Amino acid sequence: MRPEPWARPPPIDSAWPQRRAQRDDLLNRRQQVRNQLHALVQHPEVIAEVRARMESLLATFEAQLTEVESEITAALSPDAAWAAAAERLQSIKGVGWVTAAWTFVTTRNFSSCDPIDALTASAGLAPMPRQSGSRVWHRPSIGHTGNGRLRTALYMATLSSAQHNPVIKAFYTRLREAGKPEKVARCAAARKLLHIAWAVVKKDQPFDPKYALG
């Protein structure tokens, strides 16, 4: 056996995951306080000091979110390859910097899973057959395997892609018209979106909807 020499991952490989995780945590905490504030103002009498502290917490979360998001963007600058790949990914309608960031973090800029079938399985978007030996007892379906955070990011991206990305929109509409449930169609659209993302990065070119539609 002749394993390839280990190469130290780029600094961004550690700079992004911790900041992305912290951003998610801040978003969750902000939503908790928003819910608490919404419940508070339903009371007939609202104590001003209690409300002020909640609003102060929200302002703190907003400031910290702005700060960490700026750090995530700035972390791209020193690495030209990742910065170029991020630009290509965001040329895909429906893929914003949040989806791009989680895609990079979980795939190390598409270097950890190759070919595309391995990447699809890693994201948990490959339908898995349920069988015992040669006996199939359930149709293939998406389970809870793979990287849940990447799967969620891609799934949420399809909410926009199904409206504004001509390739995903046509694909999603065709599945729905064929009678596929909404969740099944969205998972399939997320899988197709991942395939497109892999292609634009590996082929080193921005997204071309006319090429994909052809």
Residue pairs with C-beta under 8 A, 6 or more apart in sequence:
9 108
10 79
10 82
11 75
11 78
11 79
12 75
12 76
12 78
12 79
12 82
12 104
13 108
15 71
15 75
16 72
16 75
16 101
16 104
16 105
17 105
19 68
19 71
19 72
19 75
20 72
20 101
20 102
20 105
22 68
23 65
23 68
23 69
23 72
26 61
26 64
26 65
26 68
27 65
29 61
30 58
30 61
30 62
30 65
33 54
33 57
33 58
33 61
34 58
36 54
37 51
37 54
37 55
37 58
40 46
40 50
40 51
40 54
41 51
72 97
72 101
73 97
76 82
76 83
76 86
77 83
81 109
82 104
82 109
84 204
85 104
85 109
85 110
85 201
86 97
86 100
86 101
86 104
87 206
88 200
88 201
88 204
88 205
88 206
88 207
89 95
89 99
89 100
89 103
89 197
89 200
89 201
90 96
90 97
90 100
91 200
91 206
91 207
92 161
92 165
92 193
92 196
92 197
92 200
92 207
93 160
93 161
93 164
93 165
93 166
93 168
93 207
93 209
94 157
94 158
94 160
94 161
94 162
94 164
94 165
94 168
94 193
95 157
95 161
95 193
95 197
96 157
96 160
98 153
99 153
99 154
99 156
99 157
102 149
102 150
102 153
103 110
103 150
103 153
103 154
103 194
103 197
106 112
106 122
106 123
106 147
106 149
106 150
107 113
107 119
107 122
107 150
109 201
110 119
110 198
110 201
110 202
112 122
113 119
113 121
113 122
116 194
116 195
116 198
117 126
119 194
119 198
120 126
120 191
120 194
120 195
121 145
121 146
122 146
122 147
122 150
123 146
123 147
123 150
123 151
123 154
123 191
123 194
124 142
124 143
124 144
124 145
124 146
124 147
124 148
124 150
124 151
125 142
125 146
125 151
125 154
125 187
125 190
125 191
125 194
126 142
126 146
126 191
127 140
127 141
127 142
128 140
128 141
128 142
128 143
128 145
129 136
129 138
129 139
129 140
130 136
130 137
130 138
130 139
130 140
130 141
131 137
131 138
142 187
151 190
154 190
154 191
154 193
154 194
155 186
155 187
155 190
157 190
157 193
158 168
158 172
158 186
158 189
158 190
158 193
159 186
161 168
161 169
161 172
161 189
161 193
162 168
162 169
162 172
162 173
162 186
162 189
163 169
165 193
165 209
166 209
166 213
167 192
167 196
167 209
167 212
167 213
168 189
168 192
168 193
170 213
171 188
171 189
171 192
172 185
172 186
172 188
172 189
175 184
175 185
175 188
175 189
176 182
176 185
180 188
196 207
196 212
200 206
200 207
